[in-house]
Amino acid sequence: MIGVNVSDRDSAVQDLLASCHAAIYAYGVIAAYLSDADQALDRIAIFRNKRDELLTWFGNNGLAPIPARAAYQLDSEITDDATAKALGVLLEDRACAHWSQALFYLPSQLQDTESKFLQTCASRSFEWSGLAKPFFAS
């Protein structure tokens, strides 16, 4: 998953938006390889909703959001159901990392919502893998 160098409020929110763009793309590819694509399609909807929330924040704060790329390079090759699920785990784990890093820089009106999203990313990682992993938010 791509990211933005996070050093302040604006770069933190840009990084979260970039992460949403990449996850939406990747989950589209994952869905194509799953025997039952519903789980991946649900994840696309979740990340689209988060993207839209962040775009609203950008608009309300007069900032230009980072655009989505036309395509992204995936971190692993997907060849079947198992490798698609493995990439789903990686996506959610990386989302946890992006959200955890951003929390320190986010304005207070975003911290609560985004910390909850971080928790749901960890839950979705568990749903893909069956493995619970601890994480710490800044």
Buried (B, 14 or more C-beta within 10 A) or exposed (E): BBBBEBEEBBBBBBBBBBBBBBBBBBBBBBBEBBEEBEBBBEBBEBBBEBBEBBEEBBEEEEEEBBEBEEEBEBEEEBEEEEBBBBBBBBBBBBBBBBBBBBBEBBEEEBBEEBBEBBBBBBEBBBBBBEEEEEBEBE
